[in-house]
């Protein structure tokens, strides 16, 4: 037997087997890389997100929700807040346009102050979506994502009607005061019009008395949605019109304004067995106001699930950037002075002490401990 030859053949066979194993391992690695690359979303570029302020917690949540969803789709994001400064928002939008973002989502500080910067975006072929606040006086707005804002006002006014029993014939006249949002926010007018479509007939019939006489939008608007300004106005109205008469209800357009009004009311002696708090509306289901609803201090808020609004805005943007057709359900209501903007409307939900746990806790928006704590 040729022992040396056998050894050579064994070494050759071992080398061949080793080479085969390496080749197989390389093949497996290549397959694994292919799987990772197949799962990893492509880099689709950067989307600019401009929110108006951090003073209202909902805008923070809205921005963060959109960032998460864009990231899952393979987009980078630039998220900026402007603390209610028009110039700051314009400057930051200019920066995003200069950086070459693929699209802009804008919750406007002032819906009438962005015409020029949107023209720059259009010239750079950057589509723009208005987020919850309509951007006016421009033909360069692509789409609008929001809630049915007229219905928001209707829900607020119906809470006043229901809790004060206005629909029951023969009741005594009741007193109410009216507040609206900021005049530079298009939504504020829509909320007001929705509410007044319900309240105006009761005022005309003498069932609702507005002792201040302030009922027009210009008279009741609250610049900057500022709760402190609302508190000052409420204190003035109480001192002048209600020294001996009890106020039965207040139309407040959002939770921040409602909390300012509540401060004025408690300082004027409301919230005692002898002087009950009036019916008080709100909007946005902010945690501090939901706590007040649980305690019976604020009557109502309008819940707008901004997680769903963020999804709609992200889907609109993704469709625009990938050659699809954004989903809309309204093509008539939102004329911005230049064009009727194609819109997707989500539905708001009335929330009060009877249903806040079912809507907000069971729906996963808040934990029970957050409200009860």
C-alpha positions, 0 to 999 in steps of 0.5 A, a space after each residue: 500500500 502507498 501510505 504516502 499516497 493515501 495521506 495525500 488523498 486524505 489531505 486533498 479530501 479534507 481541503 475540499 471539504 473545508 472549502 465546501 464548508 466555507 463556500 456554504 457558510 458564505 452562501 448562508 451569509 449572503 442569504 442572511 444579508 439578502 433577508 436583512 436588506 429585504 426587511 430594511 426600508 429604503 432611504 426615501 429622503 427627509 420630510 420636514 415637519 413644522 409644528 406651531 408650539 410646545 405650549 399645547 401638549 397635543 402638538 408635541 405628541 402629533 410631531 412625535 407620532 409622525 416621526 415614528 411613522 415616517 421612520 418605519 416607512 424609510 424616511 428621515 425627518 426634521 421636526 421643528 416647533 416655533 413657539 407661536 412665532 410666525 417669523 420663527 416658523 417661516 425661518 425654519 421652513 426656509 431652512 428645510 426647503 434649502 436642505 432639500 426636504 422631499 415634503 413639508 407638513 405644517 401645523 401653521 402658527 398663522 394660517 395666513 402668513 405662509 404664502 411666500 414660503 409655500 411659493 418657495 416650496 412649490 418652486 423647489 417641487 416640494 409638496 405641502 400638506 396642512 396639518 390640522 390648521 388650514 393654510 390660507 391665501 395660497 394655491 401652493 397647498 397640496 392637501 389638508 388633513 384635519 378633523 371635522 371642525 364644524 362638528 367640534 363646535 356642534 359637540 361643544 354647544 350640544 353639551 351646553 344644551 344637554 347639561 342645561 336642559 335647554 331642549 326641554 320646553 318651559 325652562 327658565 332662561 339660563 346665562 351663558 358666555 361665549 369664548 372662541 379661539 385665535 383669529 389667526 387660526 382658521 379652525 377657530 372660526 369654524 369651531 365658533 360657527 359650528 357652536 353658534 349654529 346650535 346656540 344662536 336659535 336659543 339666544 334668539 328665543 330668549 332661552 340663553 342670555 349672554 349678559 356681556 352682550 359679546 357674541 360676535 367672533 371678533 368680540 369673543 376671540 382669544 388671541 394665541 389661544 391664550 388661557 391667561 387672556 381668557 382668564 382676564 376676560 372671564 374675570 372682567 365679565 363676571 365682575 361686570 355682569 354677574 355680581 348677583 346673577 349666577 353664570 350657568 354655562 361657558 362655551 370654551 373652544 379648547 382645554 387651555 382656554 377652559 382652564 384659564 376660565 376655570 381659574 377666574 370662576 374659582 377666584 370669583 367664588 364658583 365651585 362651592 355648594 352655594 355657587 356651582 360651577 357652570 357647564 364648561 366645554 373644551 377640546 383636545 382631551 388634554 390630560 390636565 382637563 381630563 383630570 378636571 372632568 373626572 373631578 367634575 370641574 370641567 364638563 366636557 372636552 372634544 377628543 380628537 385622536 391625533 394618532 389617527 390624524 398623524 397616520 392620515 398625514 403620513 399616508 398622504 405624504 407617502 402617496 405623494 412621494 411614491 406616485 400614489 393618490 392620497 386618500 381624501 373624503 372632502 372636496 368642498 368645505 375648505 376653500 383657502 381663498 385661492 383654491 378648494 383644498 382636497 381634504 381628509 376629515 376625521 371625526 371628533 368624539 364628545 367626552 364627559 364624565 360618563 364616557 371618558 374612561 371608555 373612550 380615553 382609557 379603554 382606547 389606549 390614549 391614557 392610562 387610568 393611573 395618569 388620570 386618577 393620579 
